[in-house]
Amino acid sequence: MSETVDNKVRVLVLQHPQEQDHALGTAGLLCRTLASAKLAVGLSWRNLGHALGEPVEVRDWGVLYLGSAHAAGRGPLVAVDRKGETLPNQEMELSGLRGLVVLDGNWAQAKALWWRNAWLTKLRRFVVVPDGPSLYGDLRQEARPDAVSTLEAVALALSAVEEAPNVREKLLAPFRELIAKARALGVQGGKRDRRRRR
């Protein structure tokens, strides 16, 4: 059993229904590892409170936006405006942040979640800028070379928001175990390699 990470900033993962059965998905692992996280599976919710299952102050929450070329080199977590441009006062954007919404699915699924939930546009927008490729390696094909798993994105974001670099490594530890087990079983692209079972 991996160590529970006691996060101060809450995490709400909105998972596309088609992602929930993926063998190497990280949303469930992330929510089991974080002390304060919720996984909501679906395509649309009326508002943030509906997705979270409780009343909440929208201005205290942010969303990990789908990416922006303008944020490259400014990471690991960059506040952006509605056009994806980097905002001038990054510290102010991070202050008072109590929660982060994360979209879980492949690139097309994440875009579908974004467009089906207009209330996401009312949240502060943040872009994660990875400092390297995903730990998935060749186990899962990504749409973009800078794409990382949901767990990796949240690990980077929380380490920046909470100013606690050890949060990232604590979150990545169970993911590394998952990847090692998948490789040992001969999983390729999220499916077991049947040739290895002869």
Secondary structure as GFF3:
##gff-version 3
##sequence-region A 1 198
A	DSSP	beta_strand	10	15	.	.	.	ID=ss1
A	DSSP	three_ten_helix	17	19	.	.	.	ID=ss2
A	DSSP	alpha_helix	27	33	.	.	.	ID=ss3
A	DSSP	beta_strand	37	41	.	.	.	ID=ss4
A	DSSP	alpha_helix	48	52	.	.	.	ID=ss5
A	DSSP	three_ten_helix	58	60	.	.	.	ID=ss6
A	DSSP	beta_strand	61	64	.	.	.	ID=ss7
A	DSSP	three_ten_helix	69	71	.	.	.	ID=ss8
A	DSSP	beta_strand	77	80	.	.	.	ID=ss9
A	DSSP	alpha_helix	90	94	.	.	.	ID=ss10
A	DSSP	beta_strand	99	104	.	.	.	ID=ss11
A	DSSP	alpha_helix	107	116	.	.	.	ID=ss12
A	DSSP	three_ten_helix	118	122	.	.	.	ID=ss13
A	DSSP	beta_strand	124	128	.	.	.	ID=ss14
A	DSSP	three_ten_helix	137	139	.	.	.	ID=ss15
A	DSSP	alpha_helix	150	161	.	.	.	ID=ss16
A	DSSP	alpha_helix	165	184	.	.	.	ID=ss17
A	DSSP	beta_strand	187	188	.	.	.	ID=ss18
A	DSSP	beta_strand	191	192	.	.	.	ID=ss19
A	DSSP	three_ten_helix	194	197	.	.	.	ID=ss20
###
